[in-house]
Every structure is written in structure tokens, then in C-alpha cells.
């Protein structure tokens, strides 16, 4: 019984190490790209967006803040939190 438990533990340990290694190997191109962007001499003005096999560059959008008027409401009665 101990041999079977040890064998199952070893198989699970080897499988988890293999999955972690496969994940790192698949993520390595993106990790290298992020490191290159972080230590680049100049700040990049555009951002790379990756959609699977399609790769393209898109400039960062400038967002405009829209403020909606809101009527100020005063609480009608005083409530205590329980």
C-alpha cells in the first residue's frame, strides 16, 4: 500500500513539474517582450496588442472624462449600521 501511495505521489509531482515547465516555456516570448519594454532606453508611445496569431500595434488612446450631473440628496433619516 505504501508503494502504491509513493508511486502516485511521484507521478503527481512529476506531472505538476511538467505542467509548470510547459507554462513557462509557452509564456517565455511574452516575458522577454515585457522585460525588453521595461529596460528599453526610451519610453514606448505605442502598445502591442496580441490576438492569438494576429499581431498589430495600436497607439494608446487618450480618454476623455465625461461628468454627468447628479442631484445631491440628503439622507431623510439617520440610520445606524448593525
C-alpha positions, 0 to 999 in steps of 0.5 A, spaced: 500 500 500 505 504 501 508 503 494 502 504 491 501 511 495 509 513 493 508 511 486 502 516 485 505 521 489 511 521 484 507 521 478 503 527 481 509 531 482 512 529 476 506 531 472 505 538 476 513 539 474 511 538 467 505 542 467 509 548 470 515 547 465 510 547 459 507 554 462 513 557 462 516 555 456 509 557 452 509 564 456 517 565 455 516 570 448 511 574 452 516 575 458 522 577 454 517 582 450 515 585 457 522 585 460 525 588 453 519 594 454 521 595 461 529 596 460 528 599 453 532 606 453 526 610 451 519 610 453 514 606 448 508 611 445 505 605 442 502 598 445 502 591 442 496 588 442 496 580 441 490 576 438 492 569 438 496 569 431 494 576 429 499 581 431 498 589 430 500 595 434 495 600 436 497 607 439 494 608 446 488 612 446 487 618 450 480 618 454 476 623 455 472 624 462 465 625 461 461 628 468 454 627 468 450 631 473 447 628 479 442 631 484 445 631 491 440 628 496 440 628 503 439 622 507 431 623 510 433 619 516 439 617 520 440 610 520 445 606 524 449 600 521 448 593 525 
